Amino acid sequence: SAADTQAISDMVRRYIGEHALDKGRLPTVKSAAHMFRTVCYNNKDRLMAGIICAGWDPVKGGQVYSVPIGGTCVRQPFSIGGSGSTYIYGYVDSAFREGMNRDECVEFVRTSLSHAMARDGSSGGVIRMVIIDEDGTERKFVPG
């Protein structure tokens, strides 16, 4: 549920803060994804949430991890989730290419989400995108 996802995110945000205080640096993306996995697995009988954890770190660069319900952690080239994702699996399988540049990635995400929103009434009416790279984060807003 959305509430469970928020609760898990709040817990992991706290663990990331503790890690940063203890180690003097933020954890790697893989470590953050495994924090999500641990929280999801340890609460699998109480919380129901699938998580996508993505980011950039100086060790492995850009990464995407999927943590499905139950607490497995899988690194993938991309991940989709939510009610609208069932409508776009064919599109993302055909449109995704390894090695896309930044603009191609932004267009891939925008088009994918636009297709999901067109088919699924619960997918929202706008796109809030965050681009994460070695320079930090950039937020984009695309009206529906």
Contacts in CASP RR format, 6 or more apart in sequence:
PFRMAT RR
TARGET T0000
AUTHOR 0000-0000-0000
METHOD contacts of the structure
MODEL  1
SAADTQAISDMVRRYIGEHALDKGRLPTVKSAAHMFRTVCYNNKDRLMAG
IICAGWDPVKGGQVYSVPIGGTCVRQPFSIGGSGSTYIYGYVDSAFREGM
NRDECVEFVRTSLSHAMARDGSSGGVIRMVIIDEDGTERKFVPG
1 48 0 8 1.000
1 49 0 8 1.000
4 47 0 8 1.000
4 48 0 8 1.000
4 49 0 8 1.000
5 49 0 8 1.000
5 50 0 8 1.000
5 51 0 8 1.000
7 47 0 8 1.000
8 36 0 8 1.000
8 39 0 8 1.000
8 40 0 8 1.000
8 43 0 8 1.000
8 47 0 8 1.000
8 49 0 8 1.000
8 51 0 8 1.000
9 51 0 8 1.000
11 39 0 8 1.000
12 32 0 8 1.000
12 35 0 8 1.000
12 36 0 8 1.000
12 39 0 8 1.000
15 35 0 8 1.000
15 39 0 8 1.000
16 26 0 8 1.000
16 27 0 8 1.000
16 32 0 8 1.000
16 35 0 8 1.000
19 26 0 8 1.000
19 27 0 8 1.000
19 31 0 8 1.000
20 26 0 8 1.000
20 27 0 8 1.000
26 57 0 8 1.000
27 35 0 8 1.000
28 57 0 8 1.000
28 59 0 8 1.000
28 60 0 8 1.000
29 53 0 8 1.000
29 54 0 8 1.000
29 55 0 8 1.000
29 56 0 8 1.000
29 57 0 8 1.000
29 60 0 8 1.000
29 61 0 8 1.000
29 62 0 8 1.000
29 63 0 8 1.000
29 65 0 8 1.000
30 59 0 8 1.000
30 60 0 8 1.000
30 63 0 8 1.000
30 65 0 8 1.000
30 75 0 8 1.000
32 53 0 8 1.000
33 53 0 8 1.000
33 63 0 8 1.000
33 65 0 8 1.000
33 67 0 8 1.000
33 73 0 8 1.000
33 75 0 8 1.000
34 73 0 8 1.000
36 51 0 8 1.000
36 53 0 8 1.000
36 65 0 8 1.000
36 67 0 8 1.000
36 73 0 8 1.000
37 67 0 8 1.000
37 71 0 8 1.000
37 72 0 8 1.000
37 73 0 8 1.000
39 47 0 8 1.000
40 47 0 8 1.000
40 49 0 8 1.000
40 50 0 8 1.000
40 51 0 8 1.000
40 67 0 8 1.000
40 69 0 8 1.000
40 70 0 8 1.000
40 71 0 8 1.000
41 70 0 8 1.000
41 71 0 8 1.000
44 69 0 8 1.000
44 70 0 8 1.000
44 71 0 8 1.000
48 69 0 8 1.000
49 69 0 8 1.000
50 66 0 8 1.000
50 67 0 8 1.000
50 68 0 8 1.000
50 69 0 8 1.000
50 81 0 8 1.000
51 66 0 8 1.000
51 67 0 8 1.000
52 64 0 8 1.000
52 65 0 8 1.000
52 66 0 8 1.000
52 67 0 8 1.000
52 79 0 8 1.000
52 80 0 8 1.000
52 81 0 8 1.000
53 64 0 8 1.000
53 65 0 8 1.000
53 66 0 8 1.000
53 67 0 8 1.000
54 62 0 8 1.000
54 63 0 8 1.000
54 64 0 8 1.000
54 65 0 8 1.000
54 79 0 8 1.000
54 132 0 8 1.000
55 61 0 8 1.000
55 62 0 8 1.000
55 63 0 8 1.000
55 64 0 8 1.000
55 132 0 8 1.000
56 62 0 8 1.000
56 63 0 8 1.000
56 132 0 8 1.000
56 133 0 8 1.000
56 134 0 8 1.000
56 136 0 8 1.000
57 63 0 8 1.000
58 134 0 8 1.000
61 134 0 8 1.000
62 132 0 8 1.000
62 133 0 8 1.000
63 75 0 8 1.000
64 75 0 8 1.000
64 76 0 8 1.000
64 77 0 8 1.000
64 78 0 8 1.000
64 79 0 8 1.000
65 73 0 8 1.000
65 74 0 8 1.000
65 75 0 8 1.000
65 76 0 8 1.000
65 79 0 8 1.000
66 73 0 8 1.000
66 74 0 8 1.000
66 76 0 8 1.000
66 79 0 8 1.000
67 73 0 8 1.000
67 74 0 8 1.000
68 74 0 8 1.000
77 96 0 8 1.000
77 98 0 8 1.000
78 92 0 8 1.000
78 96 0 8 1.000
80 88 0 8 1.000
80 89 0 8 1.000
80 92 0 8 1.000
80 112 0 8 1.000
82 123 0 8 1.000
83 120 0 8 1.000
83 122 0 8 1.000
83 123 0 8 1.000
84 116 0 8 1.000
84 117 0 8 1.000
84 119 0 8 1.000
84 120 0 8 1.000
84 122 0 8 1.000
84 123 0 8 1.000
85 116 0 8 1.000
86 120 0 8 1.000
87 115 0 8 1.000
87 116 0 8 1.000
87 119 0 8 1.000
87 120 0 8 1.000
88 112 0 8 1.000
88 115 0 8 1.000
88 116 0 8 1.000
88 119 0 8 1.000
91 111 0 8 1.000
91 112 0 8 1.000
91 115 0 8 1.000
92 108 0 8 1.000
92 112 0 8 1.000
95 108 0 8 1.000
95 111 0 8 1.000
95 112 0 8 1.000
96 108 0 8 1.000
97 104 0 8 1.000
100 108 0 8 1.000
102 131 0 8 1.000
102 133 0 8 1.000
105 131 0 8 1.000
106 129 0 8 1.000
106 131 0 8 1.000
106 140 0 8 1.000
109 127 0 8 1.000
109 129 0 8 1.000
110 127 0 8 1.000
110 129 0 8 1.000
110 142 0 8 1.000
113 123 0 8 1.000
113 127 0 8 1.000
113 129 0 8 1.000
113 142 0 8 1.000
114 127 0 8 1.000
114 142 0 8 1.000
114 144 0 8 1.000
116 123 0 8 1.000
117 123 0 8 1.000
117 124 0 8 1.000
117 125 0 8 1.000
117 127 0 8 1.000
117 144 0 8 1.000
125 143 0 8 1.000
125 144 0 8 1.000
126 141 0 8 1.000
126 142 0 8 1.000
126 143 0 8 1.000
126 144 0 8 1.000
127 140 0 8 1.000
127 141 0 8 1.000
127 142 0 8 1.000
127 144 0 8 1.000
128 139 0 8 1.000
128 140 0 8 1.000
128 141 0 8 1.000
129 139 0 8 1.000
129 140 0 8 1.000
129 141 0 8 1.000
129 142 0 8 1.000
130 137 0 8 1.000
130 138 0 8 1.000
130 139 0 8 1.000
130 140 0 8 1.000
131 137 0 8 1.000
131 138 0 8 1.000
131 139 0 8 1.000
131 140 0 8 1.000
END
